[in-house]
Amino acid sequence: CCPGPLTLDTTALAPGETTTLTFELSMHPGMDGPHDLAVHVPITSADGTEQLTVDVVGDFR
């Protein structure tokens, strides 16, 4: 599968706020079925920078 570019609705959040992360998945012929993807999102806060890992699991067809 080929994930497309990641898009965030809002990139600056106050505590308690949320945003939506979207991306498109393109499947080459024969590549459909169960997948387990990890999306790594850099997070910058007053304490420094860390990485949030979002697991995306599904049966994509």
C-alpha positions, -999 to +999 in steps of 0.1 A: +000+000+000+011+036-005+000+061+021-006+096+007+004+129+023-007+134+059-030+164+065-038+179+099-069+201+104-050+222+130-014+220+139-014+242+170-035+229+199-042+241+234-045+215+261-077+195+257-082+205+220-083+179+192-074+178+155-081+153+127-053+135+109-062+123+074-044+104+047-053+083+016-042+047+011-036+035-024-035-003-030-016-018-058-033-049-074-029-079-051-019-057-021-054-055-005-062-073+028-050-069+064-025-042+071-009-027+102+006+007+096+024+030+121+021+068+114+048+088+132+037+124+141+063+148+156+049+167+186+065+199+199+055+211+234+070+234+260+089+203+273+106+196+240+099+174+209+086+139+210+071+115+186+035+102+187+029+068+170-006+062+157-013+026+148-037+021+118-050-014+115-076-026+091-086-049+062-083-026+033-100-035+000 
